[in-house]
Amino acid sequence: MGTRATGLSHICRGLRSGRRWLRPALRRRQRLCLQGRDVRGLGGHRRPVCQPGLGERPAGLSRSAEICGLRDGGCVQLFSGGNVYYTRATGPVQVWGAIRDRYDNSGLESGRLGYPTEPEFCGLRDGGCVQRYQGGLIYFTPRFGAHAVLGAIVGSYSALDFENGKLGYPIGEEYCDLANRGCAQNFATGLIQFSPATGAHPIWGEILRGYGVQGWERGPLGYPTSAEFCNLRDNGCAQRFQNGLIYFTTGTGPQPVRGAILARYAALGHETGTLGYPKGPESAPSGGRISQAFQGGTLVFDQATGRVTGPGAETGGGIPLVPGAYPDANAPACGFLWCKNGSVYSERGFAYRNCTDFAAFRRGMVWSQINGSGDGNARGWKNGWIQRGRTVSSTPKVGAVAWWAASSTSSGYGHVAIVIGVNSDGSAKVEEYNYATPGGYGIRNSVRADAYLY
């Protein structure tokens, strides 16, 4: 009597590293695999099946013959303790318990998960287990149950070290009714959002709270375009979104910055500049103006002109002054210099409205932290930087001091400015005082300094 490969033939063959197993009809005899050993049920009796690598967890008694003709030429056999799936690419893999139930609800092998590729693995934090599939993962914990993590969200979750990272375990399934064909998934301490335009990015903690206040992805910020990044000034953190950023410090809480105010804030050095961190969100429009308060002052956006200014802007007898930031805007003229409170010199130790005082103001520094030449001129700044072990480079960087040595064009004093942009040709965009206009503010769009002081 001839025999044919039926029942567990694919499953046993896979477990036995390619050895061909044949058996008579299922109702009379069944050949099973138990931890790689040949166990044959005789006289119609059946023995439990175990799959290697599962801690000898039995698949139990068979509930069906092998069912083939599945997606990608796959097969499955049902057992009382779980199901065993087989494809040439994956080999035989058991799915059981709560993870099997989630797999069933996710469309089995025809769904986005595809076939299981590894046995369930347990021993994770908080009593968790996980099983890997062609299209993602299914996690199980006693607290949160079983939930799948799929597609691009898996990549973002992986970058955070899966369940050991900032987000912990998934607590729900992916949902995809968001703006602009977006999706999201909730985790124990945050969420991951995805859109075709931005990819998948996580949000957690205080920035997540601030994002919610702004209306999530349907609010003015749109979707996240990066993960949170920290190690900023004063232990701050920030996260980028399509239309702005959210900054966080323990002193200011999570605050958004966007639009024209963000552009000006960036030009002034973000949180490392004189404005520091935002203290609150932008105001509602009033009289055609929108304002936002920062630690170092307030920026005001004029809806009619598109300009962003601040207190003290454009004063001082028609001399151009930095919009709303340099605190000496109303210092009166004292001969060829300017003074305040009867002194020609600022609290930073430099002459008012000179290039040095403005650069020191932008960097939040005083004379004793900078000069190495014993005088208040810009020519000594580079040596002072070197003496203090700071970085001196030939490459511009936003926020750096652009430095020029003493020359005939600087009357032998040298010159300093603040880099507010870097051009593709390696030149720098700078803001400065006392260059084109004596005692006045100006911007040059393309310069090459002798050195850049980080």
C-alpha positions as CSV (number, residue, x, y, z in Angstrom):
1,M,0.0,0.0,0.0
2,G,1.4,3.4,-1.0
3,T,1.9,6.2,1.5
4,R,1.9,10.0,1.0
5,A,3.0,13.0,3.0
6,T,0.0,14.1,5.0
7,G,-0.8,15.3,8.5
8,L,2.4,16.4,10.2
9,S,4.8,15.6,7.4
10,H,5.9,19.3,6.7
11,I,6.1,20.1,10.4
12,C,8.1,17.0,11.3
13,R,10.3,17.3,8.2
14,G,11.1,20.8,9.3
15,L,11.8,19.9,12.8
16,R,14.0,17.0,11.7
17,S,16.2,19.2,9.6
18,G,14.8,18.1,6.3
19,R,14.3,14.3,7.0
20,R,11.3,13.0,5.0
21,W,8.5,11.6,7.2
22,L,5.7,9.5,5.7
23,R,2.7,8.0,7.5
24,P,-0.6,6.3,6.8
25,A,-4.0,8.0,7.2
26,L,-4.3,10.2,10.2
27,R,-7.2,8.2,11.8
28,R,-4.9,5.1,12.1
29,R,-1.4,6.4,12.9
30,Q,0.3,9.7,13.6
31,R,3.9,10.4,13.7
32,L,4.8,13.3,15.9
33,C,7.9,15.2,16.8
34,L,8.8,15.7,20.5
35,Q,11.9,17.9,21.0
36,G,13.3,16.5,17.7
37,R,12.7,12.8,18.6
38,D,10.5,10.4,16.6
39,V,7.4,9.7,18.7
40,R,4.9,7.5,16.8
41,G,1.4,7.0,18.1
42,L,0.4,3.4,17.6
43,G,-3.0,1.8,17.4
44,G,-4.7,5.2,17.0
45,H,-3.3,6.6,20.2
46,R,-1.9,10.1,20.1
47,R,1.0,11.7,21.9
48,P,1.6,15.4,22.7
49,V,3.8,17.4,20.3
50,C,6.5,19.7,21.5
51,Q,8.4,22.2,19.5
52,P,12.1,22.8,20.4
53,G,12.9,26.1,22.0
54,L,9.6,26.5,23.7
55,G,10.7,25.3,27.1
56,E,9.1,21.9,26.3
57,R,5.6,23.5,26.1
58,P,3.4,20.8,24.5
59,A,1.3,21.6,21.5
60,G,-1.1,18.9,22.8
61,L,-3.4,16.6,20.9
62,S,-4.0,17.2,17.2
63,R,-7.3,18.8,16.3
64,S,-7.0,18.6,12.5
65,A,-4.9,17.2,9.7
66,E,-2.3,19.4,8.2
67,I,-4.0,22.2,6.2
68,C,-2.0,23.4,3.2
69,G,-2.6,25.8,0.3
70,L,-2.1,28.8,2.5
71,R,-0.4,32.1,1.5
72,D,3.1,31.6,0.2
73,G,2.7,27.8,0.1
74,G,2.3,27.5,3.8
75,C,0.7,24.9,6.0
76,V,-0.9,24.8,9.4
77,Q,-2.0,22.1,11.8
78,L,-4.2,22.8,14.8
79,F,-3.5,21.3,18.2
80,S,-5.2,21.6,21.6
81,G,-2.3,23.7,22.9
82,G,-1.8,25.9,19.9
83,N,-1.2,25.9,16.2
84,V,1.9,25.0,14.2
85,Y,2.6,27.0,11.1
86,Y,5.1,26.0,8.4
87,T,6.6,27.6,5.3
88,R,9.8,26.8,3.5
89,A,11.1,30.3,4.6
90,T,10.2,30.0,8.3
91,G,10.1,26.4,9.1
92,P,7.6,25.1,11.7
93,V,6.7,27.5,14.4
94,Q,4.1,27.1,17.2
95,V,1.7,29.9,18.1
96,W,-0.3,29.5,21.3
97,G,-2.2,31.2,24.1
98,A,-2.9,34.9,24.2
99,I,-0.5,35.6,21.4
100,R,-2.3,33.1,19.2
101,D,-5.6,34.9,20.0
102,R,-4.1,38.2,19.0
103,Y,-2.7,36.6,15.8
104,D,-6.2,35.2,15.0
105,N,-7.7,38.7,15.4
106,S,-4.9,40.2,13.2
107,G,-5.9,38.1,10.2
108,L,-3.5,35.1,10.8
109,E,-1.0,34.6,8.0
110,S,-3.1,36.6,5.5
111,G,-2.8,39.7,7.7
112,R,0.0,42.2,8.0
113,L,1.9,40.0,10.4
114,G,2.4,37.2,8.0
115,Y,3.9,33.9,9.3
116,P,5.6,33.5,12.7
117,T,9.4,33.3,12.3
118,E,10.5,32.5,15.8
119,P,9.0,30.7,18.8
120,E,7.5,32.8,21.6
121,F,10.2,34.1,23.9
122,C,9.5,34.9,27.5
123,G,11.5,36.1,30.5
124,L,11.1,39.8,29.5
125,R,10.6,42.5,32.1
126,D,7.4,42.5,34.1
127,G,6.7,38.9,33.1
128,G,6.4,39.7,29.4
129,C,6.7,37.5,26.3
130,V,7.1,38.3,22.6
131,Q,6.9,36.5,19.3
132,R,8.4,37.7,16.0
133,Y,6.5,37.6,12.7
134,Q,7.4,38.5,9.2
135,G,5.6,41.8,9.5
136,G,6.1,42.7,13.2
137,L,5.8,41.5,16.7
138,I,3.2,40.4,19.2
139,Y,3.9,41.2,22.9
140,F,2.1,39.8,25.9
141,T,2.2,40.9,29.5
142,P,-0.2,39.9,32.3
143,R,-1.0,43.6,32.9
144,F,-1.6,44.7,29.3
145,G,-2.5,41.5,27.5
146,A,-1.4,40.8,23.9
147,H,-0.8,43.5,21.3
148,A,0.8,43.6,17.9
149,V,3.4,46.1,16.8
150,L,3.6,46.5,13.0
151,G,5.3,48.1,10.1
152,A,7.2,51.4,10.5
153,I,6.2,51.6,14.1
154,V,8.3,48.5,14.8
155,G,11.4,50.4,13.5
156,S,10.8,53.3,15.8
157,Y,10.1,51.0,18.8
158,S,13.3,49.1,18.0
159,A,15.4,52.3,18.1
160,L,14.2,52.8,21.7
161,D,15.3,49.3,22.7
162,F,11.8,47.8,22.5
163,E,10.0,47.2,25.9
164,N,13.2,48.2,27.8
165,G,13.1,51.7,26.4
166,K,11.2,54.9,27.2
167,L,7.8,53.6,26.0
168,G,7.6,50.2,27.7
169,Y,5.0,47.7,26.4
170,P,2.3,48.4,23.9
171,I,-1.1,48.8,25.6
172,G,-3.3,48.9,22.5
173,E,-3.4,48.2,18.8
174,E,-2.3,50.6,16.0
175,Y,-5.1,53.0,15.0
176,C,-5.2,54.8,11.6
177,D,-8.0,57.3,11.5
178,L,-5.6,60.3,12.0
179,A,-5.0,63.3,9.8
180,N,-3.2,62.9,6.4
181,R,-3.4,59.1,6.5
182,G,-1.5,58.9,9.7
183,C,-1.5,56.1,12.3
184,A,-0.5,55.9,16.0
185,Q,-0.1,53.3,18.7
186,N,-0.2,53.8,22.5
187,F,2.4,52.4,24.8
188,A,2.7,52.3,28.6
189,T,4.5,55.7,28.8
190,G,3.9,57.3,25.4
191,L,3.0,56.8,21.8
192,I,4.4,56.4,18.4
193,Q,2.9,58.4,15.5
194,F,3.3,57.7,11.8
195,S,2.5,59.5,8.6
196,P,3.7,58.8,5.0
197,A,5.3,62.3,5.0
198,T,7.2,62.0,8.3
199,G,7.7,58.3,9.1
200,A,7.3,57.0,12.6
201,H,8.5,58.8,15.7
202,P,7.9,58.4,19.4
203,I,6.6,61.0,21.9
204,W,6.7,60.6,25.7
205,G,6.7,62.5,28.9
206,E,6.2,66.2,29.3
207,I,6.6,66.9,25.6
208,L,3.7,64.4,24.9
209,R,1.6,66.4,27.4
210,G,2.4,69.6,25.6
211,Y,1.7,68.1,22.3
212,G,-1.7,67.0,23.5
213,V,-2.5,70.6,24.6
214,Q,-1.7,71.7,21.1
215,G,-4.2,69.4,19.6
216,W,-2.0,66.4,18.6
217,E,-1.4,66.0,14.8
218,R,-4.4,68.0,13.9
219,G,-3.1,71.0,15.8
220,P,-0.7,73.7,14.5
221,L,2.5,71.5,15.0
222,G,1.5,68.6,12.8
223,Y,3.3,65.3,13.2
224,P,6.6,64.7,14.9
225,T,9.6,64.6,12.6
226,S,12.2,63.4,15.2
227,A,12.4,61.8,18.6
228,E,13.0,63.9,21.7
229,F,16.6,65.1,22.1
230,C,18.1,66.3,25.3
231,N,21.4,67.6,26.8
232,L,20.4,71.1,25.9
233,R,21.2,74.2,28.0
234,D,20.0,73.9,31.6
235,N,19.2,70.2,31.1
236,G,16.5,71.0,28.6
237,C,14.9,68.8,25.9
238,A,13.2,69.5,22.6
239,Q,11.4,67.6,19.8
240,R,10.9,68.7,16.2
241,F,7.5,68.6,14.5
242,Q,6.4,69.5,11.0
243,N,5.6,73.1,11.9
244,G,7.7,73.8,14.9
245,L,9.3,72.5,18.1
246,I,8.4,71.8,21.7
247,Y,11.0,72.8,24.3
248,F,11.0,71.5,27.8
249,T,12.8,72.4,31.0
250,T,11.7,71.7,34.6
251,G,11.4,75.5,35.1
252,T,9.4,76.3,32.0
253,G,7.4,73.2,31.2
254,P,6.7,72.0,27.6
255,Q,6.2,75.0,25.3
256,P,5.8,75.1,21.5
257,V,7.5,77.6,19.2
258,R,6.5,77.8,15.5
259,G,6.2,80.0,12.4
260,A,7.9,83.4,12.1
261,I,8.6,83.5,15.8
262,L,10.5,80.3,15.6
263,A,12.5,81.6,12.6
264,R,13.5,84.6,14.6
265,Y,14.2,82.5,17.7
266,A,16.5,80.3,15.6
267,A,18.3,83.3,14.3
268,L,19.0,84.4,17.8
269,G,20.5,81.1,18.8
270,H,17.5,79.1,20.1
271,E,17.8,78.3,23.8
272,T,21.5,79.1,23.8
273,G,20.9,82.7,22.8
274,T,19.8,85.7,24.9
275,L,16.1,84.7,24.9
276,G,16.7,81.3,26.6
277,Y,13.7,79.0,26.7
278,P,10.0,79.9,25.9
279,K,8.0,80.6,29.0
280,G,4.6,80.0,27.5
281,P,2.9,79.4,24.1
282,E,2.2,82.2,21.7
283,S,-0.7,84.5,22.4
284,A,-3.9,84.7,20.5
285,P,-3.9,87.5,17.9
286,S,-4.6,90.9,19.3
287,G,-4.6,94.1,17.2
288,G,-2.9,92.2,14.4
289,R,0.0,91.0,16.6
290,I,1.0,87.7,18.2
291,S,3.5,87.6,21.0
292,Q,5.4,84.9,22.8
293,A,7.3,85.3,26.1
294,F,10.8,83.9,26.6
295,Q,13.1,83.9,29.6
296,G,15.1,86.8,28.1
297,G,12.2,88.8,26.6
298,T,9.2,88.8,24.3
299,L,9.0,88.4,20.5
300,V,6.1,90.0,18.7
301,F,4.9,89.0,15.2
302,D,3.1,91.6,13.2
303,Q,0.6,89.8,11.0
304,A,0.4,92.8,8.5
305,T,4.1,93.1,7.8
306,G,5.3,89.6,8.7
307,R,8.1,91.1,10.8
308,V,9.1,89.8,14.3
309,T,10.3,92.4,16.8
310,G,10.6,92.9,20.5
311,P,10.8,95.5,23.2
312,G,13.3,98.4,22.4
313,A,13.4,97.6,18.7
314,E,14.3,100.4,16.3
315,T,15.0,103.2,18.7
316,G,18.1,105.3,19.4
317,G,17.9,108.2,17.0
318,G,17.4,106.2,13.8
319,I,20.5,104.0,14.2
320,P,19.5,100.4,13.3
321,L,19.3,98.2,16.5
322,V,18.8,94.5,16.9
323,P,15.0,93.9,17.1
324,G,14.0,93.6,20.7
325,A,16.9,91.7,22.2
326,Y,20.0,93.8,22.9
327,P,19.1,95.5,26.2
328,D,20.9,98.8,25.5
329,A,18.7,100.0,22.7
330,N,18.0,103.4,24.4
331,A,21.5,104.1,25.5
332,P,22.2,107.7,24.6
333,A,25.2,109.0,22.5
334,C,28.2,110.1,24.5
335,G,30.5,111.6,22.0
336,F,31.6,108.8,19.7
337,L,30.4,106.1,22.0
338,W,27.1,105.4,23.9
339,C,26.6,105.2,27.6
340,K,24.0,103.9,30.0
341,N,23.6,105.0,33.7
342,G,26.5,107.4,33.2
343,S,28.9,104.7,32.1
344,V,30.4,104.1,28.6
345,Y,30.8,100.4,29.4
346,S,28.2,97.8,29.9
347,E,27.9,95.3,32.8
348,R,29.8,92.9,30.5
349,G,32.9,95.1,30.5
350,F,32.8,96.2,26.9
351,A,31.9,99.5,25.3
352,Y,28.1,99.8,24.5
353,R,27.1,99.0,21.0
354,N,30.5,97.8,20.0
355,C,30.9,94.5,18.2
356,T,32.5,93.0,21.3
357,D,29.7,94.0,23.7
358,F,27.0,92.6,21.4
359,A,28.8,89.3,20.8
360,A,29.4,89.0,24.6
361,F,25.7,89.7,25.1
362,R,24.7,87.0,22.6
363,R,27.0,84.4,24.3
364,G,26.0,85.4,27.8
365,M,29.6,86.1,28.8
366,V,31.6,88.9,30.4
367,W,35.1,90.4,29.7
368,S,36.9,88.2,32.2
369,Q,35.6,85.0,30.4
370,I,36.8,86.1,27.0
371,N,39.8,88.4,26.5
372,G,43.4,87.2,26.5
373,S,45.1,90.4,25.5
374,G,44.3,92.6,28.5
375,D,42.1,95.1,26.6
376,G,38.5,95.2,25.4
377,N,39.2,94.8,21.7
378,A,38.1,91.9,19.5
379,R,41.7,91.2,18.4
380,G,42.3,89.3,21.7
381,W,39.3,87.0,21.6
382,K,40.9,84.1,19.7
383,N,43.8,83.9,22.1
384,G,41.4,84.1,25.0
385,W,39.5,81.2,23.6
386,I,42.6,79.1,23.2
387,Q,43.9,80.0,26.7
388,R,40.7,78.7,28.2
389,G,40.7,75.4,26.2
390,R,37.7,76.3,24.0
391,T,37.3,75.2,20.4
392,V,38.7,77.3,17.6
393,S,37.7,76.2,14.1
394,S,37.9,77.2,10.5
395,T,34.3,75.9,10.0
396,P,31.3,78.1,10.8
397,K,28.6,76.9,13.1
398,V,25.3,78.6,14.2
399,G,25.9,80.3,17.5
400,A,29.7,80.5,17.1
401,V,31.6,83.8,17.3
402,A,33.0,84.8,13.9
403,W,36.4,86.4,14.5
404,W,38.6,88.6,12.4
405,A,42.2,89.5,13.3
406,A,43.3,93.1,13.6
407,S,43.6,94.8,10.2
408,S,43.4,98.2,8.5
409,T,39.7,97.7,7.9
410,S,39.1,97.2,11.6
411,S,41.4,100.1,12.6
412,G,43.7,97.5,14.2
413,Y,41.0,96.4,16.7
414,G,39.8,93.2,15.1
415,H,36.1,92.4,14.8
416,V,33.6,89.8,16.1
417,A,30.1,88.8,15.0
418,I,27.6,86.0,15.8
419,V,27.0,83.2,13.2
420,I,23.2,82.9,12.6
421,G,23.4,80.7,9.5
422,V,25.8,78.5,7.4
423,N,25.6,78.6,3.6
424,S,26.2,75.7,1.3
425,D,29.5,77.2,0.0
426,G,30.9,77.2,3.5
427,S,30.4,80.9,4.2
428,A,28.5,82.3,7.2
429,K,25.6,84.6,7.7
430,V,26.3,86.8,10.7
431,E,24.7,89.5,12.9
432,E,26.9,92.2,14.4
433,Y,27.2,95.7,15.8
434,N,29.4,98.6,14.8
435,Y,30.4,97.3,11.4
436,A,28.6,99.0,8.5
437,T,27.0,101.6,10.8
438,P,28.8,103.0,13.8
439,G,27.0,101.7,16.9
440,G,24.3,100.1,14.8
441,Y,23.0,96.6,14.2
442,G,23.4,94.8,10.9
443,I,23.4,91.4,9.1
444,R,25.7,90.2,6.4
445,N,24.6,87.2,4.4
446,S,27.9,85.7,3.2
447,V,31.2,86.2,5.0
448,R,34.3,84.2,5.7
449,A,35.9,84.9,9.1
450,D,39.5,84.2,10.0
451,A,38.3,81.8,12.7
452,Y,35.2,80.6,14.4
453,L,35.1,80.4,18.2
454,Y,32.8,77.7,19.5
